[in-house]
Amino acid sequence: MKTPIAALVLAGLSVTAQAEFVSSPQLADWLAEAQKSGGSFKDRTLALGFVSGVHDAFERSEICTPDGTPAKILLKSVRDWMIANPGRLPAGGALTVRRALAETYPCPDAPDAPSGR
């Protein structure tokens, strides 16, 4: 009984550690798959979790999405921003999501919202 539980814990830890090292190109791949009809469930799930996590970390401080905005719209917003701003993509996926959402859904009182820096 302990072996399956240990395996699940280790699997969870490996996914958590990997989240810190998502590059913008990897994120773009996930978002492209998430956009496809019949795209990879794994990539769609990873994109959804990653974008939602960054969104939740900065919600109401730098990112002010309208109440009830579906996660699917957040994914599309990030993907559209990445396509429109190919020269502004930082190496890290989390900063890309933060910039994309902060510029798409800016908070009126967020002087430190990431822009083109």
Contacts in CASP RR format, 6 or more apart in sequence:
PFRMAT RR
TARGET T0000
AUTHOR 0000-0000-0000
METHOD contacts of the structure
MODEL  1
MKTPIAALVLAGLSVTAQAEFVSSPQLADWLAEAQKSGGSFKDRTLALGF
VSGVHDAFERSEICTPDGTPAKILLKSVRDWMIANPGRLPAGGALTVRRA
LAETYPCPDAPDAPSGR
19 50 0 8 1.000
20 94 0 8 1.000
22 50 0 8 1.000
22 92 0 8 1.000
22 93 0 8 1.000
22 94 0 8 1.000
23 91 0 8 1.000
23 92 0 8 1.000
23 93 0 8 1.000
24 82 0 8 1.000
24 89 0 8 1.000
24 90 0 8 1.000
24 91 0 8 1.000
24 92 0 8 1.000
24 93 0 8 1.000
24 96 0 8 1.000
26 93 0 8 1.000
27 47 0 8 1.000
27 50 0 8 1.000
27 78 0 8 1.000
27 82 0 8 1.000
27 92 0 8 1.000
27 93 0 8 1.000
27 96 0 8 1.000
27 97 0 8 1.000
28 79 0 8 1.000
28 82 0 8 1.000
29 43 0 8 1.000
30 43 0 8 1.000
30 44 0 8 1.000
30 46 0 8 1.000
30 47 0 8 1.000
30 50 0 8 1.000
31 47 0 8 1.000
31 51 0 8 1.000
31 75 0 8 1.000
31 78 0 8 1.000
31 79 0 8 1.000
31 82 0 8 1.000
32 79 0 8 1.000
33 39 0 8 1.000
33 40 0 8 1.000
33 43 0 8 1.000
33 44 0 8 1.000
33 47 0 8 1.000
34 43 0 8 1.000
34 44 0 8 1.000
34 47 0 8 1.000
34 48 0 8 1.000
34 75 0 8 1.000
34 79 0 8 1.000
35 75 0 8 1.000
35 76 0 8 1.000
35 79 0 8 1.000
47 75 0 8 1.000
48 71 0 8 1.000
48 75 0 8 1.000
50 93 0 8 1.000
50 94 0 8 1.000
50 97 0 8 1.000
51 71 0 8 1.000
51 74 0 8 1.000
51 75 0 8 1.000
51 78 0 8 1.000
51 97 0 8 1.000
51 101 0 8 1.000
52 71 0 8 1.000
52 74 0 8 1.000
54 94 0 8 1.000
54 97 0 8 1.000
54 98 0 8 1.000
54 101 0 8 1.000
55 63 0 8 1.000
55 65 0 8 1.000
55 74 0 8 1.000
55 97 0 8 1.000
55 101 0 8 1.000
58 98 0 8 1.000
58 101 0 8 1.000
58 102 0 8 1.000
59 65 0 8 1.000
60 107 0 8 1.000
61 107 0 8 1.000
61 110 0 8 1.000
62 98 0 8 1.000
62 101 0 8 1.000
62 102 0 8 1.000
62 106 0 8 1.000
62 107 0 8 1.000
62 110 0 8 1.000
62 112 0 8 1.000
62 113 0 8 1.000
62 114 0 8 1.000
63 98 0 8 1.000
63 101 0 8 1.000
63 102 0 8 1.000
63 105 0 8 1.000
63 106 0 8 1.000
63 107 0 8 1.000
64 105 0 8 1.000
64 106 0 8 1.000
64 107 0 8 1.000
64 108 0 8 1.000
64 110 0 8 1.000
65 74 0 8 1.000
65 101 0 8 1.000
65 105 0 8 1.000
66 105 0 8 1.000
69 105 0 8 1.000
74 101 0 8 1.000
77 100 0 8 1.000
77 101 0 8 1.000
77 104 0 8 1.000
77 105 0 8 1.000
78 96 0 8 1.000
78 97 0 8 1.000
78 100 0 8 1.000
78 101 0 8 1.000
78 104 0 8 1.000
80 104 0 8 1.000
81 99 0 8 1.000
81 100 0 8 1.000
81 101 0 8 1.000
81 103 0 8 1.000
81 104 0 8 1.000
82 89 0 8 1.000
82 96 0 8 1.000
82 100 0 8 1.000
85 100 0 8 1.000
88 99 0 8 1.000
88 116 0 8 1.000
89 96 0 8 1.000
90 96 0 8 1.000
90 99 0 8 1.000
95 114 0 8 1.000
98 114 0 8 1.000
99 114 0 8 1.000
99 115 0 8 1.000
99 116 0 8 1.000
102 110 0 8 1.000
102 113 0 8 1.000
102 114 0 8 1.000
102 115 0 8 1.000
103 113 0 8 1.000
103 114 0 8 1.000
103 115 0 8 1.000
106 113 0 8 1.000
107 113 0 8 1.000
END
